[in-house]
Amino acid sequence: MGVERWAFITGAGGDIGGATADLLAKRGWGVICADIDGARAEARAASITAAGGAAHAMALDVTDEAAVNAAAQKALAIGDVRALINNAGRAFGANMRLTNYATWRQDITLNLDSAYLCISAFQDHLLRQGGSIVNMGSVNGLGMYGHPAYSAAKAGLMHLTRVLAVEFGDRGVRVNAVAPGTVRTKAWDDRLAGNPQVFDELTAWYPLGKVAVPADVAAAVAFLVSDDASHITGVILPVDGGITAGVTKLYQSITQQH
Ligand SMILES: NC(=O)c1ccc[n+]([C@@H]2O[C@H](COP(=O)([O-])OP(=O)(O)OC[C@H]3O[C@@H](n4cnc5c(N)ncnc54)[C@H](O)[C@@H]3O)[C@@H](O)[C@H]2O)c1
């Protein structure tokens, strides 16, 4: 199949990364699904291929510099990578008392250093060919929603987005981020096991009255890498049901209008 442009998606064995791979493949991109869980990456690539798309899988730990560089070389041998989606991530310490230096380092390494490593590995190609990068931020990088080290890493990742958008702009490489609020994914499995009502509880805080599903975030990522976004760079796009705009319950209490 003559696929012209490829996307390299980290954490594509997971829910948001997988939904993004599915959508980009439907839109004609070849997708390289990279994940530390090689079996999940394989499963995603296989389902995309079975549906008529072009996909490859790679087992990759995005915190391992040598492995990231090797994966980038392998990816560029597969095809012309024009989109890098730095999606792999997860949160470790829930609050400062539950954060020690080891978990702090884990959060920063997985959620920030990994993007640096992937961008470093692909930048020569992207700056030569043109393309775009989407970093998976979070509302945690914009306000206080717990997980201090994760939040600091996501804030760093989102600022790096703006810095690189300017640095790479005149070379035809756009750099954007999305900042999801709560998304129903397996990242919530532990909290869901502890409280089966967790999503119902959370729903009450969101102006749109719902939490996101992975496809909501995938749609934003697919837009940002598409030609429809050709004049958009340096943007942090919240995909958050409105929560960073404000909290319904709070304004109702302030105005006493319910
Ligand atoms: N789910 C949410 O509520 C939410 C909200 C905001 C931001 N995010 C962000 O979305 C991204 C995707 O998360 P998700 O919710 O789809 O979770 P997920 O657990 O479904 O997916 C995360 C994937 O990343 C992979 N991964 C973990 N460590 C890795 C490593 N070292 N190298 C390569 N892959 C690795 C996991 O194996 C997993 O497949 C993360 O960056 C997360 O911080 C999620």
Ligand as a Chemical Component Dictionary entry (heavy atoms), coordinates in Angstrom:
data_LIG
# 
_chem_comp.id                   LIG 
_chem_comp.type                 NON-POLYMER 
_chem_comp.pdbx_formal_charge   0 
_chem_comp.three_letter_code    LIG 
# 
loop_
_chem_comp_atom.comp_id 
_chem_comp_atom.atom_id 
_chem_comp_atom.alt_atom_id 
_chem_comp_atom.type_symbol 
_chem_comp_atom.charge 
_chem_comp_atom.model_Cartn_x 
_chem_comp_atom.model_Cartn_y 
_chem_comp_atom.model_Cartn_z 
_chem_comp_atom.pdbx_ordinal 
LIG N1  N1  N 0  -6.626 9.101  31.177 1  
LIG C1  C1  C 0  -6.629 10.363 31.586 2  
LIG O1  O1  O 0  -7.511 10.786 32.371 3  
LIG C2  C2  C 0  -5.573 11.312 31.083 4  
LIG C3  C3  C 0  -5.744 12.682 31.329 5  
LIG C4  C4  C 0  -4.774 13.574 30.879 6  
LIG C5  C5  C 0  -3.655 13.112 30.218 7  
LIG N2  N2  N 1  -3.508 11.766 30.007 8  
LIG C6  C6  C 0  -2.293 11.331 29.313 9  
LIG O2  O2  O 0  -2.638 10.548 28.193 10 
LIG C7  C7  C 0  -1.540 9.692  27.881 11 
LIG C8  C8  C 0  -2.054 8.274  27.616 12 
LIG O3  O3  O 0  -2.621 7.759  28.791 13 
LIG P1  P1  P 0  -3.897 6.791  28.827 14 
LIG O4  O4  O 0  -4.882 7.421  29.719 15 
LIG O5  O5  O -1 -4.269 6.386  27.425 16 
LIG O6  O6  O 0  -3.302 5.568  29.643 17 
LIG P2  P2  P 0  -2.995 4.059  29.213 18 
LIG O7  O7  O 0  -2.469 3.424  30.447 19 
LIG O8  O8  O 0  -4.185 3.446  28.546 20 
LIG O9  O9  O 0  -1.838 4.237  28.131 21 
LIG C9  C9  C 0  -0.528 4.581  28.455 22 
LIG C10 C10 C 0  0.396  3.697  27.641 23 
LIG O10 O10 O 0  1.748  4.150  27.840 24 
LIG C11 C11 C 0  2.563  2.976  27.890 25 
LIG N3  N3  N 0  3.824  3.252  28.569 26 
LIG C12 C12 C 0  4.014  3.428  29.914 27 
LIG N4  N4  N 0  5.322  3.583  30.161 28 
LIG C13 C13 C 0  5.974  3.506  28.961 29 
LIG C14 C14 C 0  7.330  3.579  28.570 30 
LIG N5  N5  N 0  8.311  3.759  29.485 31 
LIG N6  N6  N 0  7.627  3.466  27.264 32 
LIG C15 C15 C 0  6.642  3.282  26.343 33 
LIG N7  N7  N 0  5.347  3.173  26.655 34 
LIG C16 C16 C 0  5.016  3.304  27.951 35 
LIG C17 C17 C 0  1.717  1.957  28.648 36 
LIG O11 O11 O 0  2.174  0.629  28.435 37 
LIG C18 C18 C 0  0.335  2.223  28.086 38 
LIG O12 O12 O 0  0.045  1.382  26.972 39 
LIG C19 C19 C 0  -0.556 9.812  29.048 40 
LIG O13 O13 O 0  0.486  10.692 28.691 41 
LIG C20 C20 C 0  -1.400 10.429 30.132 42 
LIG O14 O14 O 0  -0.623 11.164 31.060 43 
LIG C21 C21 C 0  -4.444 10.855 30.418 44 
# 
loop_
_chem_comp_bond.comp_id 
_chem_comp_bond.atom_id_1 
_chem_comp_bond.atom_id_2 
_chem_comp_bond.value_order 
_chem_comp_bond.pdbx_ordinal 
LIG N1  C1  SING 1  
LIG C1  O1  DOUB 2  
LIG C1  C2  SING 3  
LIG C2  C3  SING 4  
LIG C2  C21 DOUB 5  
LIG C3  C4  DOUB 6  
LIG C4  C5  SING 7  
LIG C5  N2  DOUB 8  
LIG N2  C6  SING 9  
LIG N2  C21 SING 10 
LIG C6  O2  SING 11 
LIG C6  C20 SING 12 
LIG O2  C7  SING 13 
LIG C7  C8  SING 14 
LIG C7  C19 SING 15 
LIG C8  O3  SING 16 
LIG O3  P1  SING 17 
LIG P1  O4  DOUB 18 
LIG P1  O5  SING 19 
LIG P1  O6  SING 20 
LIG O6  P2  SING 21 
LIG P2  O7  DOUB 22 
LIG P2  O8  SING 23 
LIG P2  O9  SING 24 
LIG O9  C9  SING 25 
LIG C9  C10 SING 26 
LIG C10 O10 SING 27 
LIG C10 C18 SING 28 
LIG O10 C11 SING 29 
LIG C11 N3  SING 30 
LIG C11 C17 SING 31 
LIG N3  C12 SING 32 
LIG N3  C16 SING 33 
LIG C12 N4  DOUB 34 
LIG N4  C13 SING 35 
LIG C13 C14 SING 36 
LIG C13 C16 DOUB 37 
LIG C14 N5  SING 38 
LIG C14 N6  DOUB 39 
LIG N6  C15 SING 40 
LIG C15 N7  DOUB 41 
LIG N7  C16 SING 42 
LIG C17 O11 SING 43 
LIG C17 C18 SING 44 
LIG C18 O12 SING 45 
LIG C19 O13 SING 46 
LIG C19 C20 SING 47 
LIG C20 O14 SING 48 
# 
